[in-house]
Amino acid sequence: KRRAREGQRIHTKYQAHAEKNNQYFKKEQYIRHCMVVQGWDVEISGRMDGVVQKDSLCVVEEIKSSTLPQSKLSAITLDSVGSWKRQLQLYLHFLQAQGTAAIGVLVLISIVDGYEHRIEVDSDPHLAFYIEGQISWLISQHEQKQNWLSTRRQILSHGLPFAHELYREGQEDMCKKLEGLLDQEQAVLLQAATGYGKTAASLLAALTVAYREDKKVYFATARTTQQKMVEETVALMSDRGLPIRSISIRAKEKLCLNDEVVCRPDACQYCVGYYDKIRKSDLLNRSWGKKARKGILNAVELIEIS
């Protein structure tokens, strides 16, 4: 939080100084770009840190704070700040699409000694293809999610299946009361004897509300044995016709494929290109149907897939 506040202070100080010394400088300029991708109306919007509009040329400034001192910050090149470069290029692309000639300047400011390192950024002529590719992926993810939510909603008309063939005495009433309280967004403390069936009852109530409101359910347990109980209950509901996607996770120390938990690309081979690999292989969606019980992944299966 302190680092975030310091970054904000640097932004505010730079903008105030620029406004005072340059009559053409304007801070926090809103920008909006509209396009159609795969039949969807798409709007991308954001705020540019600073814009200097003089004559027919617009200079867009993107301010970033750094913990590096002048000796190291001055050696930074665009190759090492790819995401910041791309952010500026997006602004340039949006302005040019509106008929405004623009160039970009990345302003790196050291919070250590106040040194400013300015790097000019050119527009990318191929950026339109990049943007469309990114949005196409987002749309495909969104459509997959909507299709899945639709599948979930369809079962509501018949009611979600209970994990067992019959209710124990009081269980059905417990389910209905829990569902009503959760509908009202109430916090509930439930106390009942061991073996009463609290897990099955609470899961049915929570999932019913979640399916109705297009939400997810997180079930936290204190011990692995309790986690297995929840997994078994979800599996029984799936066997009885519940469309579900369930995944079990544990602490990093228990899931890590290495001897030591160090989640950095320079220290872990599995970290290198992690998100790209997940995305390109569509791994999670493909994994749902790989196991004996479709849509359910426990922690051991997750390790095997990883």
C-alpha positions, 0 to 999 in steps of 0.5 A, a space after each residue: 500500500 505504501 508503494 502504491 501511495 508513493 506511485 500516486 504521489 509521483 503521478 500527482 507531483 509530475 502532473 501538477 508541475 507539467 500543468 504549471 509550466 506547460 499551458 498545453 498540458 492536460 492531465 487524466 484525459 479520457 479516451 474511448 474507442 469503439 469497434 465491432 468484433 464477431 458481431 459484438 459492439 466493443 468499447 474500450 476506454 481509459 484515461 491517459 496520464 497526460 496529453 500535450 496538444 499543440 497545433 496538429 500533433 498530440 503527445 501522450 505521456 504515460 507516467 510510471 514510478 520506479 524504485 530504481 535509481 538514476 544509474 539503473 533507470 537511465 539504462 532502461 529500454 523499451 524492450 524491458 517494459 513491453 506492457 507499458 509500451 503496449 499501453 501507450 501504443 493503444 492510446 496512440 492507435 485510438 487517437 489515430 483512429 479518430 484522425 489525431 496525429 500522435 506520438 507517445 512518451 513513456 516517463 519513468 520517474 525514480 522514487 529514490 532520487 526523482 530522476 526522470 527517464 523519458 523514452 519515445 514510443 512509436 505507434 504500431 501499424 499492426 496493433 489493430 490485428 493484436 486488439 482484434 485477436 485479444 478481444 476475440 479471445 475475450 468474446 469466446 471466453 464470455 460466450 463459453 461462460 454464458 453457455 455454461 450459465 445457461 446450462 446451469 439455469 436449466 436445471 433450476 426448473 426441476 430443482 438441484 439434485 440432493 446428494 443422497 436418495 433420501 433426506 435424513 430427518 430435518 435435512 430438507 427443512 434445513 436446506 430450505 431455511 439455509 436457501 432462504 437466508 442465503 437469498 437474503 444475503 444473511 450470514 449463517 452459523 449452523 450447529 448440528 451433531 456430527 453425521 447430521 448431514 450439514 455438508 450435503 444440506 449447505 451445499 444444496 442450498 448454496 448451489 441453488 442460490 448460486 445457480 439462480 444468481 449466476 454465482 460461484 460457491 467457495 467452500 473452505 475447510 480447515 482440514 484435508 479430511 473435510 475437503 474430501 468430504 465436500 468433494 465426495 458430496 459434490 461428486 454424488 450430486 454430479 452422479 445424480 445429474 447436477 451440471 457442475 464444474 468443481 475444482 479443489 485447491 490446497 496450500 501452495 506448499 502442498 501443490 507446488 511441483 518443486 521442493 521450494 515455493 518460489 513462483 518466479 520465471 527465473 526460479 521455476 521452469 513451470 512459471 515460464 510463459 505460464 498464463 500463455 500456456 494455460 490460454 493457448 491450450 485451453 487447458 481448464 476447459 479441456 480438463 473438465 471432461 478428462 476425469 471419471 466424473 466430468 466437471 470435477 477436479 480434485 487436488 491430486 488430479 490437478 497436480 497430475 494435469 499440471 
